[in-house]
Amino acid sequence: MSILPGAEPMRHDGSETGVLVCHGFTGSPQSVRPWADHLAAKGLTVSLPLLPGHGTRWEDLAVTGWQDWYATVDRELRMLLGRCEQVFVCGLSMGGALALRLAARHGDAVSGVAVVNPAVTFPRLQGYALPLGRFVLRSAKGITSDIAKPGAREVGYERVPTHAAYSARDFFRRVLGELPQVTQPLLVMHSRTDHVVPPTDSALVLSKVSSDDVTETVLEDSYHVATLDNDAERIFADSYGFITRLAAQKTETARDGA
């Protein structure tokens, strides 16, 4: 199956500091590629995988589930851990949920988490209808390209397969329950106006994690896909600053211990 133009995965070998960047549900690496490129240009080692079922046709997504998506980012994280001294996980929307679960599951192996408009809940009305409705309706209207910036476009699906949406709902519930296991430094960047994931999801993340080092950035001039929107440069700068601050602290601590 051919990959949509711009939706290709990306890897960059750089320093001993690694970053895993995760894209969102029905989207593709294109939505976070400028973010990954920025970090790579700063010299970091970066992995941006294509989640199974994404970046081709929505029908391909219909036969995948959260276990497939999580297995892919888990594999990429393990690859980075074998290559780098420190690894950070980042993500947009469902990619943020994937990053948070990686942090909850891998503990101290993950040095920090940076998320943009993380999704940890599912719209209530649609959620109620999914258990049975997914057997009646194969797909629903798409959720891509919620962007304020004129001319900006997200490469993703115009339809949401209902079977995959049902799996995403299950995944969000699991991640919500695992948030107290997230203890790493955390950067949450969320748009004040978001037509896909409500800002209350970010508030939930902030209220439930066990992290001591927490930073919240409100993006005033972007919608959901903020990594392609007017606040993109701030996301890139804030996340790079977050990563380099923590990497320097860990290096200093290791030096003092030696």
N, C-alpha and C positions, 0 to 999 in steps of 0.2 A: 504494500500500500504506500503510495507516494505521500510525502510530508508536505503540508502547506508551506508556501514560500514564507520564510521568516520564522517558522516554527521549529527549526532544527535545534537539537541540544547543543551545548557548548561546554568545552573544558579548556582551562588555561593553566599551564604550569608556571608557578611563580615562586614566592617565598615559602618559608616554613609555616606561615599562617594561612590556613585554608578556610574557604567560605563555601557553604552549600546554599544555593538559591533555588527556591521552590516556587513554581507557578501555580495558578489557581484552577478551579474546577471549570471545565469546558474551554479554558484558555490554552495558552501554549508558552514556550520559553520567550516568544516575542514580547510578551507583556512585561517581562522583567529583564530582558536582554540588555537594555541600556544600564540598568543597575549592575548587572554582572560585568558588563564591559568596563564600567567605571572602576569597580574594585580590581579587575584584572589590570587595568591601565596603571593602577597605583602599585602594582607589583605583587598582589596577593595571588595565591592559588585558588582558582574558582571552578566549581562544578555546577552546571545548570542542566539537569536532566529533563527529558521529555517524558511526562507521565504516560503510562499505558492507556491506549484508547484516545489520546489527545493528539491534536495537530494533523489529523487526517480527515475522517468523516465522523459525524455524530453517531452513526450506526456502530462504529468501532468502539466507542465509549460505552455503548449499551451493554456490551458483554464483559465489561470489567467492573471492578468494585474497589472499595477503599483498601482492601488487603493488597491489591496489585499496586496501587499508587504508593502506599506506605512502603512496600517492599523495595520499590525502586529508589526512594530517597534514603532508606536505611542502607541499602547496598552502596550508594554513592557516599554516604557518611563514613561507612567503614573503609572505603577506598581512601578517602581523605585522611582518616585517622592513621592509616598505614603510611601515609606520605608526609604528613605535616606534624609539627610539634603542638600546634593549637588549631582547633577547628570551631568555627562559628556557623550557626544555622540561621537562614533568613527566608522569608516567604511573604507572598501576597495572597490575601483572601484564604482559600483552602490551603494554599501553600504555607500560610502562617500557622494554620492548625497542624499541618504536617511537621513544621519546624518545632512547634511546642511539644508535640508528642515525642519527637526525637530527643528533645531535651529531657522530658520526663523519663524516658526509657533508658537513656544512655548516661544520665547523671553527669559526673565531673568530666567525662570525656568530651562533653560539649562545653566550650568556654564562654559562650554567650548566645543570646537569641535576639534577633531584630525582625520585627514583623510589621507589615503594612495592612491596615484594615483586615485584621484576622477574623475569620469566620469560625464561630464555635456554637452557633445556633442555626436552626432551620425555620423558615417562615411557618408559623403555626397552622394556618389554614391549609396551605399546600401539604404540610407534613401529615395532617390528619387524613388527607385524601390519598396519599401515596401507597399505603399498604395494599389497598384493593385497586385504586385507580391506575397503577402502573401496569396492570394486566388488561386494562381497557384502552388506555391512551399511551402510545409508544413514546411520544415526545411532547414537550411544551415549548413555549416561546423562549428564545435564548436570553442570556444575561450579560453578554459581552459588550464592550465599548461604552461603559458608563464613564465618560470622560468629558470634562468641562472644556478642555483646550480645543479650539476650532481646528478641524482637519486631522486631529489625532485619531487613530483607529487601532483597535485590538484585533489580532488574528485569533479567531476562536470560532465556536460553533453558533449558528443561528438557531439551532434547536437544542434543547436539553433532554436527553433520554431519561425517561422516568425511572427505569430500573437503576441507573447510575445515581440519579438524584436520591432514591431511597437508600442506597448505600452511603451516600454522602451524609444524609441525615443521621444514620447510625454512627458514622465516624465522628461527627461533631459531638454527639452525646458522649462517646467514649473519651474524646479529648477533654471535654468539659469536666468529666470526673477525674481526669488525671492531672489537671492544672496544679493542684497543691504539691505535686511531685516536682514541679519546675522550681528549681532553686538558683539557677544561674542568673547572672546579670541580664536584664531585659530592657529592650528598647521597643516601645509600642508607638507607632506613627499612624494616626488615623485621621481621615477626612471629617470635617465638620458636617458635610453633606455627602451622603452615600446612598444611592438608590438600589444597591444590591445587598450590602451587609450593613445593618444598623450600627451606629457608633456605640450602642449599648453593648455590643459584642466585645469591643475593646475594653469597656468598663468592666465587664465580667472577667476578662483575662487579668486585668490589673488587680481586681479584688480577690481573685482566687489563687494566684501563684504564691509561692513561698519565697520569692526572690527578695533579697535585701537591697540590691542595687537596681532600681527601677527608674526609667526615664520615659516620660510621655511627651510626644510631640503632636500638636494639633495642626493639621494641614487645612489651611483656610480657603485655598483656591483650587481644590481638586475634588473630583468625585471618586468612585470606587477604584478605578485603575490608576491610582495616583502615581505609579512609576512611569506612566506615559503622559502625565498631566502637568499642570502648571507648577506643582510643588516637587517635581521629580528631582531637581538639582538639590533641594534641601534634603530629600530622602538620601540621596547619594552621599552628600557631605556628612550628614548626621550619623549614618550607619558606618561610614569609614572612620569617622572620629571615635565612635563607640568601640569599634573593633581595635583600632590602634591603641586607644587608651588602655583597654583591658589586656591586650597583648604585651604592652610595655610593663604593666603592673605585674603580670605573671613572670615575665623575664627578670624583672627586678627582684621579685620574691625568690625565684630560683637561684639568682646570683647571691642573694643574702644568705640563703640556706647553705650554699656551697662554701 
